[in-house]
Amino acid sequence: MKFPIAGSCQCGGVRYQLLSAPLMVLACHCKECQKLSTSAFSITAVVEADAVEFQGEMKQWSRTAESGNVSAAKFCPTCGNRMYHFNPDDPGKIKLKPANLSDTSIIEPTAHIWVSEKQDWYSIPDDVDVYDRQP
């Protein structure tokens, strides 16, 4: 994989460069991620915050997670495309939504989390770590 990799929201109002490989790529099956993705799970690439350079205006939304931590999200105010999530108490890492990268070959989850809320019809590959909830 050659870095940087460009990414953008659907309308192109927010653009970014991913400068280095993710620390990990997760598939989250929680009900909130199912709502976000309108699918069985959401893909997240955990990256160092300084490994991404964003351009364009983003708005922010947040909710309190089951853990009590704040789950904040940055998104494009025009098309609504979610760009990343973050915990304001841990600003050094962000949870990038990598499906909006120009090269999506890094999207290969090494773990599936919150499988306690997984859709019954989806089968998880045998060669990945599996967690009932958050690891």
N, C-alpha and C positions, 0 to 999 in steps of 0.2 A: 504494500500500500504506500502510495506517495502522498505526502502532505505538503501544503495545505489542501483541504477539500472544501469547495464552495458549497454553500447552502442558502436557501431563501424560503420565504413564506410563499403561499400560492400566488399572491398578486405581485410579489417582487419588492414590496415596500420595506421589508426587513431582509437584509442580506448578512451573511457571515462567512467566516473562514474558520474551519477547524484545523488547528495547527499541529496537533499530535493525536496519537491513538487514544481511544477511550481507556479508562481504567477498567471498566467492565461494561457489558451490554446485558440488560435484563429484559425479560418479558414479564410484565405485571398483569395478573389476572383479577385484581380487585375490582369491585363493582364501579368505583370511581373511574378507573382506567378504561373499563368497558364503555362507560358513558363518554369519556373523552375521545376514544378511538372509534366509537360506534361499531366495535368489533369485539372479538373474544378477549383481546388483551392489548396493551399498549407497549411499545418498545421504547426503552430509555437507554441512552449511552451516558454513563457517569464519567464526567471529564473535570479536569482542573479548570477553575474559572478563568485563569489566565491563558488557557489553551484555545480560547475562542475569542474572535474579534467580531463584534456586531456593528452593523450600520443600519440606521433607520429608527424611527420612533416605535416604541413598544409600550403597551399598557400592562398593568399588573392586576392580578386577581389572587386572592388567597382564601384558604380554608384551614380549619384545624383538623389535623389527621387524628386517627384513632389513638395514636401514641401520645397525643398532646402537643406534638410539634406543629409548627406552622408549615403548610405546604403552599408555597407561593408559585405563581406562574407568570411568565412574560409571554405576550402574544401580540400579533399585528392588529392594530385598531381598525384596519380597513377590511381585511379578509377574515380575521379572527383566528388564523392559524396559530396554534400553540408552538412556541419556539423552545422553551425550556421551563423546568421547574427548579425550585431551590428552597432551601431552608434558610431563612434570614439569620439564624443562629450559627450557621455553618457556611459562610459566604465563599469559602475556598473551593467548593465543588458545586457543579450544577448538573442537572439531569436533562441533557439535551434530547430533543425529539428528533432522532436521526433520519427519519423517513424523508425529510426535506433536504437531505444532502444530494448533491449532483451525482456522487458515487456512493451507492448504498451497500457496497460489498462488505462494509464493516458491520452491517446489521446481522450478526449471528449470535443470538443470546447464548450465554454460557450458563445462565440460571433462569428459572421460572419461579416467580414469587407470588404469594397470595393465591396458591393453587386451591386453597380451601373454598374460594369463590369462583373457580374456573367453570367455564361452560362444559357441560357433560360431553358434548359432541367433539371437543378438541382433544387430540392425543398428543401428549408431550413426548418429544424425542427421548430415547433411552440414555443418550450420552451427555445430559446436562444435569446440573444440580437442581433440586426441587425443594421448595420451602412452602409449608402450609400458609405462612404469613410472611412478615418482613424478617429477613435473616439477621 
